[in-house]
Amino acid sequence: MHRRLLVIVCALVAGLIVALSVPLVRATADRTIQTSFTGRVQDSAWFADMAATALETGRTARLQAAADRYTGLYDSQVAVVDADRETTVVAPHPIDLEEPHVRSALLQALADRPPERPSVVWPWDDRPFIHADAIKRDGHILGAVLIVSPTDRARSEVADYLTLVVLGSLTALAIVLIAVAAPVVRWVLRPVHELDRATHEVALGRLKTHVSDRAGAPELRRLANSFNAMADSMHASQEQQRAFVAQASHQLRNPLTALRLRVENLEDFVNDPQGLHELHSAVEEADRFGQMLDGLLRMARAEASEAERTPVDVSAVVAHRADAWRAAFDAEGVIFTTRIPDGISALSLPECLDQTLDTLLDNALKFGDGSPVDICVKHAPDTHSHDTAGPPHGRAADTEYGMVEVTVQDQGSGLTTEELAQAGGRFWRSTRHQNVPGTGLGLALTRILVEAGGGELHLAAAQPHGLNATVRLPAAPPAPATPAVAP
């Protein structure tokens, strides 16, 4: 938009300069032509007075000499014709009297009509001046004097002035663009840029973002006020929702705990095996309900968290969590492999990667059908670095160092295309896994934590089968080199 506005302003200013310059150049060219025309009129009048005597007496030697001197001095052509259009004097060489412009000028002069004022001669127009004046004596037309003059000098003067005007116009245009148009366009668009930045921040979930309403045009200031009011309303609504979820989850813990204790206490009064089975099922459901409340509480706290991103040693964290889970995989007889290069760091929220790996490894162990599980860490380019629409929701803007990918892959049955589109939603669980313990909040909480840290969580089908769960985090900038200390 900045370039488009500058182009529009440039076009308007250029149009104004052209509208002012063209009449000025034309008036100067017209004045130059008028000066040349006046000189030719005086010269032709002098020749006509001399030619009248020469035509009456038949002595043209003096007139011929004057014509030769004139043509040598002014690089022109001179011809004197009688009333029958017969050439009497010509210098320096004959003129084609049948040429349309020459013939028209001669006929007007012989008819004793005033000569026409020549049109404006531009630098690219090389037509000569053609001027004819009648030779009269006592009211009788004796002949005509014809002067054909080149327009080189006049065209050169017009060209010089035109060049000066063009250079001056370009200089004025540049000054206007640099000193006036560019600052004005920046001032007009500053609120727009602020709104664009704030909209991106809101899209990332930072609803406390505000824009200044003290700069820009009145319409843009009103728009900034409306945006701030909208952001405040959205933030208040989101805070109320989070507070309700957190408070409800916390308040439900006490009656749930009391209910579970009372159900457990009933075990001493139930002797029927079927009743004991139902009793144990009720305790398990209460535990599952408690896990669900815990998940909702953690999710509400994660969404309300305003922790800053810090550099995280991805290699160390992944190696630590892999060692912690290796015993669980060995107990289930599941092959567990790792590919973790050293020295890979990324930007993330504190403990985000730990919780994410716990969730992904737990899912791979529960839903991987006992197939081998592999965890891989690697650097990857930022696939959105040339995206003109800006980073997607949850993406950080500082990905100039690329991305770090942590992938947990199993070779189980995986998820269908429809299930992949729904995976990660709150309380979503595949119909094939309803009998596996869980609440359906693990991946949703993981996605919230990862995106809050500027990363992405991708679920995709593995080849030939299975599931790839990939966490992409912006790579941390390299640590500055420590200068060597001289001994």
Phi, psi and omega in degrees: 000324180300314180294320181296318178295320178297321178297318180296314179297319179299317180296318180295316180294319178297319177298319178296317180296318179296318180297328178275329186279321185300311177299324180294316179295319180295320179295321178294316178297320180295321179293322178296316179295322180296321178296316178295320180296319179297320178296320180291325178297317179294319180295318181293325177296320178295317178295320181296322179293319179289324184288334180298315179293318182296321180289327180287321184266342182080007179261102185251006183296315180296319179296321179295319179296319178295322179294321178296316179298319182296314181293327176290328182280320186250005179053045181242177175241136182232138176218140176240126181238153178273189184294338179267012179064029174268132184289129179254314180228137177215139178206142353274346179214162185301151179249140178285102183285350179266358176297135190309313183291321178294315181298318180296319180294319179295317181298321178295320180293317180292337176272006180059040175259146179295144181292150177282141176288130182294153178284169180296132179256117180269165184302331181270002181255110185262019178290138180280166171283133175237114183230131178234139181227140183287145174258115187234150174214117181055040177084356179262140179274115179266337182167204181209150175255129181242126178237123176246113186243140175289156183253020184301315184293315180296317180295325178295317178297316179296319180297318179298316181292321179297319177298317179298318180293319180297314179297318177297322179294316178297320177296316179296321179296316179296318180296317180297317181295317184284316187271335185240303188296311183299312177298321181294317179297318177298319180294321180291320186271351180303313176298327179294316178296321178296318178295321178297315179296316181294322178298320178296319178297318179295321178298332177278359177097004180268084188282355177276000181294133177233159176240154180287136178249026182248002182232156176095183180291158180303322179296320179289327176294320176295321177296322177296319177298317179296320179296315180299319178296319178297315180297319178297318180295317179295320180295318179296317179297317179294320179296320178297319179296314180296318179297320179297315180297315181295315181293318179296317179297319181290318183290329180285344181296319184294306178296329178293318178296317179297319179297320181294319179297319180294322178294320178295323180292339179288348184298327180289342183256000181249120181253345182285129179302320179294322178294320177295322178298316178295324179296315179294324177296322178295322178295319179296319178295323177295320177296319179295321177297320178296319177297322179295318178296320177298319179296317178297321181293317178296322180294318179297320179291323179294319180292329181272355183290140177239031180294149180272150177286143179226156175295134181237134176283093185298319181301315182291318182294315181295319178297320180294315181289328177295318177296322181293327183268352184298323180297320179294320178292320179295324181294328179270359181071029182261130177289128185232116180240154180226147173227095189233098174290157182276157170075024178259124181235155180213167176265129182200166174288153179302133177063009178294315183292324178299310181294323180296314180295322178300317180294313183293320179290323177296318178294320179296324180287323184278322187250004182275004177058031179074011180280162179301146180239135181231140177238131187228139177237133180201162172277149179214148177290159177278108183290348182253013185294334180252019180280111183290342181278358180092168182293149180288177182301129179088355182272144176277155180272343184263074180244030182292342179262011180088195183233159174245128181249131173241115186243128173250120185236133172239171182241035180278204182285340177069201181233150176285171180299319178294321180290324177297325179292334182261343184298140182097353175283157182292131177068010180277135174217144179294144179297339179280348185242022183294333182273356178272133181303139179161167183245347183079015180250351186297308181292325178297315178296320179298315180298319180298316182295316183294314182290329176295334178269010178086016181249193181219150174241121182242133173245127183214157178287137177272161178252132002279341177204167182115196185225136173253119174249112187243129174255123178249123179236145177296132180294143179283145177295149181296145180291139179297142181292138179277124182294141180289141180261124181292138177294000000 
